[in-house]
C-alpha cells in the first residue's frame, strides 16, 4: 500500500513516554573461547515502540474511534509522527500491536492511554540516510572529512557536469 493512501494518526504520543526496541537484523552466534560471530540477516526490521497519550475527554473519544476503525480494518498500517531515529519528528508507517492497549486511567479529567506500535524504520536504504553517510565519512576520513566532502562536491557539481552533457 502506497504511503500516500494511508490514514494519518492525528495524536502524537508523549515524547517522554516513548520507549523503543530497535530492530537491527544482526544475528549473533556465540563461539566458545572467542568473540561472537555476527552477520546481517535482514534489513528493515520493525521497531517495537511503547507509547502513551494524555487526552482530554473529547480527544479520548476520537482516539478510541481511530482505534476501533483500525481494528475493523484488520490492522491496516497508518502514518504517525514520531521522534525515533533522529532529533526531529518524522512520519513513520506503523500499526498497533494487537492486545497491547492498557486500560485507560483517568486523573484530573485527563485520560492516559498506553499501547505498543510496530514501526517500520525510515532509514532502510543507506542512500537515504544522510547522518549515517556523515558518520561513515567521519570514521573514514576523521579530521579530513570536511576536505573530502568539499572535493566530492567539486567533482559532482563542477567536474562531472561536462561528462553528463
N, C-alpha and C positions, 0 to 999 in steps of 0.2 A: 504494500500500500504506500502510495506517494505521501510524503510528509505534508504536502500542501493540502491534502484531503483530510488530514487528521484533525480532530477536535482539539482545541487548546483548553487545558485545565486552568481556570482563572484564579485559583487560590494558590498562593505561594506559601510553602511551609516556613516555619520559623527557622532562620538560619542557624541559630544556636542549637536547634534540635536535630539537625542533620547528622546522621552517623552513617558512613558509607563503608561497605566492604567492597573494594575494587576487584573486579575480575581480571586477572592478569593473563591467564592462558599458559603460564610457565609451569612445567611439570618438574618435580624434583624427586630423584631417586637416591636414597642414602646408600653409601658404599662403605663397607667395613674398612676401617683404617685410613679413610681419606675423606676429602670433601665430597659433598653430594654432587651428582651429575644433574645438570639442568638443561632443559630444552624448551623451545616454544612449541606448544601443541596446537593452539588455535588463537586467532586474534578476534577482537570484537566481543569478548565475553562480557556478559552483563554485570553491572554493579548492583549490589543489593543495598538499598538506601532506606534507613528508618527515618521517619519524619513525623512532625506533629504540627498541627494548625490550631491557633486560637481564633475562635469565630463568634461573632455576635449571633443572637438567635436567628435573625433573618438570613445571615450568611451560612449558618449551620444548616438551615432547611435547604438552601440552594446547593450547598456542598453535598448533602446526602442525596439530593436529586441527581447530581452528577454521578455519584457512586452507584445509585440504582440503575441509571442508564448504562453505565459501564458494565454492570452485572448482566443486564438484559442483552448487551451486545456480545456476550460471551467472552468478555475480557479484551476487547479491542484496544490497541495501543492509543495513546494520546500524547500531545505535546505539553510539557510542563517546564517552567522556568526554574532552574536550579543553579547553585554555585558549587560545582563539584570539581571539575578538572582544571580550574583556573580561578583567578581572583574576581572575575566578572560573572554575572548571571548569564546563562546561555539556555537556549531551548533544547530540551532532550526528548527523545522518543521513549516513552515509559508505559508501564502498566502496573496496576496494583497487584500485589501478591495475594491471591485468594485466601481468605481466612485470617489476614493479618490485622484487620481493623480491631482496635481495642474499644471497649465500651466507653463512650464519651463521658468525661467528667464535666461538671458544671460548678463554677465558682464565680461569684460576683457577676452573674449574668453572662459569663463567657464560657463557651463550650470548648473543651480541648479534645481533639481527635488525634489518635496516633495510628499510623499504618506503615506498611513496608511497600516499597516500589522496586520493580526490576527496571533498570535504566540502561539503555544502550549507550556505550561511550561515543563521544563525538570525534575522538581522535584515533580512529582505527587505522587510517592511512597516514603514513609518515609525511606524505606530500601536503597534508592539510594541517600539520601540527607545527606552527611557527616556533613555539617555545622549545619543542624537542629538537628542532633543527638548530636553534641558537645554542642549546645546551651541548649538542654534539660539536658544533663549531668551537665552542669554548673549551671542550675537553680535548679536541684535536689540536687546536691552534693556540690555546692558552691566551697569553697577553697579546698575541699577534692576531687574534680573531677579528678585530676591527679592520686591520690591514687586509686580511684575507677577504672580508666582506666587501671592502672598497674595490679590491682587484676584481672580484666576481661581478660587482655592479658595473664596472667599466667594461668588462668583457661582454656581458649580456646587453647592456644598454647602448654601447658605442661600437665595439669591435664586431659583434655578430649582426648588427643592423645591416651591414653591407652584404653579408652572407645570405640573409633572408630575402633580400630584394631580387 
